[in-house]
Amino acid sequence: MTDTVRDDSHSDYHAVKAQAMKAMQRGIWTNRFENRFVPFSSREMRSDISQESIAKISEGKHYASYRGIPMAKDPFDIVLYEMLFYEVQPRTVIELGAYSGASAYWIADTLRNFRIDARVLSVDIDLSLVDPDVKNDGSVTFLEGNCEQIEQVFPASLLQDLPHPLILIDDAHVNIEGVYRHFHKHSFQSGDYLIIEDTIPWIPGDFGLSDGGRTWGDWKSNEIQAFFRKHEADYRIDCYYADFFGYNATWNWNGFVKRV
Ligand SMILES: C[S@@+](CC[C@H](N)C(=O)[O-])C[C@H]1O[C@@H](n2cnc3c(N)ncnc32)[C@H](O)[C@@H]1O
């Protein structure tokens, strides 16, 4: 049997804090990973979290909420997004896939808490899903549109007017290569981020079940490969976020992507 510490007397918080302050810039441990930014082709499709754990956490994720409104975010990504937002200090955040609007609401609140002056835009094919409280709050600009025709939702002229750094969050899961190609051509600049949600193949296929047998599958991770094969030199996976809690310990396997 391993020994337990049983109390907190082993922790020298002054030393820990001094070490943190020395190694951190804007909350980022600069010495944590030797190779923080790596090409997509060097990454593996695996995670340090087991499929069984993912299934169990997914069950909770289905019932998560923000300010009383259903929000489809897992606990790992909530922390990772917050740190990324603070580091990047975005001027624009675009979310594809608004659903109830809770995630965009949380993004807008988080940025405001951080005193980051940014516009938050969120798109859905069906804005009747968005909670009236979020609509009335006014902190998010909702756009009704179909990401299959991304050039109509975000014409080049609109994208050119949006300030950078810009973070695009793909949580709509449609027209993947077409969407990324459009933003590559008309929007992304060096320092911008693309967050690709739900590249993990193990999400349970049935709402609220952790042992239903069916899974989401690897179709999304396969589709993003087509884009990165063509644009390998322009993007890097940010391992600081992807591997923060262990290799791909996130729903977004290899999904924290920096435009270089
Ligand atoms: C996974 S949910 C988004 C969850 C939300 N971002 C969150 O974290 O709570 C995906 C959303 O994408 C929307 N969607 C599906 N197909 C779409 C399309 N072709 N264009 C735009 N939105 C679409 C759905 O209506 C749904 O609300």
Ligand as a Chemical Component Dictionary entry (heavy atoms), coordinates in Angstrom:
data_LIG
# 
_chem_comp.id                   LIG 
_chem_comp.type                 NON-POLYMER 
_chem_comp.pdbx_formal_charge   0 
_chem_comp.three_letter_code    LIG 
# 
loop_
_chem_comp_atom.comp_id 
_chem_comp_atom.atom_id 
_chem_comp_atom.alt_atom_id 
_chem_comp_atom.type_symbol 
_chem_comp_atom.charge 
_chem_comp_atom.model_Cartn_x 
_chem_comp_atom.model_Cartn_y 
_chem_comp_atom.model_Cartn_z 
_chem_comp_atom.pdbx_ordinal 
LIG C1  C1  C 0  -23.151 20.657 -30.863 1  
LIG S1  S1  S 1  -24.368 21.883 -31.123 2  
LIG C2  C2  C 0  -23.535 23.340 -30.578 3  
LIG C3  C3  C 0  -23.299 23.356 -29.102 4  
LIG C4  C4  C 0  -22.892 24.680 -28.502 5  
LIG N1  N1  N 0  -21.820 25.329 -29.214 6  
LIG C5  C5  C 0  -22.452 24.448 -27.065 7  
LIG O1  O1  O 0  -21.239 24.342 -26.778 8  
LIG O2  O2  O -1 -23.343 24.365 -26.207 9  
LIG C6  C6  C 0  -24.388 21.995 -32.851 10 
LIG C7  C7  C 0  -25.304 23.074 -33.416 11 
LIG O3  O3  O 0  -25.014 23.175 -34.820 12 
LIG C8  C8  C 0  -26.179 23.525 -35.496 13 
LIG N2  N2  N 0  -26.060 23.177 -36.919 14 
LIG C9  C9  C 0  -26.235 21.955 -37.493 15 
LIG N3  N3  N 0  -26.094 22.030 -38.831 16 
LIG C10 C10 C 0  -25.813 23.327 -39.112 17 
LIG C11 C11 C 0  -25.563 24.040 -40.317 18 
LIG N4  N4  N 0  -25.587 23.408 -41.493 19 
LIG N5  N5  N 0  -25.289 25.359 -40.248 20 
LIG C12 C12 C 0  -25.296 26.001 -39.044 21 
LIG N6  N6  N 0  -25.534 25.377 -37.869 22 
LIG C13 C13 C 0  -25.781 24.068 -37.890 23 
LIG C14 C14 C 0  -27.280 22.745 -34.765 24 
LIG O4  O4  O 0  -28.551 23.353 -34.972 25 
LIG C15 C15 C 0  -26.786 22.780 -33.311 26 
LIG O5  O5  O 0  -27.447 23.800 -32.587 27 
# 
loop_
_chem_comp_bond.comp_id 
_chem_comp_bond.atom_id_1 
_chem_comp_bond.atom_id_2 
_chem_comp_bond.value_order 
_chem_comp_bond.pdbx_ordinal 
LIG C1  S1  SING 1  
LIG S1  C2  SING 2  
LIG S1  C6  SING 3  
LIG C2  C3  SING 4  
LIG C3  C4  SING 5  
LIG C4  N1  SING 6  
LIG C4  C5  SING 7  
LIG C5  O1  DOUB 8  
LIG C5  O2  SING 9  
LIG C6  C7  SING 10 
LIG C7  O3  SING 11 
LIG C7  C15 SING 12 
LIG O3  C8  SING 13 
LIG C8  N2  SING 14 
LIG C8  C14 SING 15 
LIG N2  C9  SING 16 
LIG N2  C13 SING 17 
LIG C9  N3  DOUB 18 
LIG N3  C10 SING 19 
LIG C10 C11 SING 20 
LIG C10 C13 DOUB 21 
LIG C11 N4  SING 22 
LIG C11 N5  DOUB 23 
LIG N5  C12 SING 24 
LIG C12 N6  DOUB 25 
LIG N6  C13 SING 26 
LIG C14 O4  SING 27 
LIG C14 C15 SING 28 
LIG C15 O5  SING 29 
# 
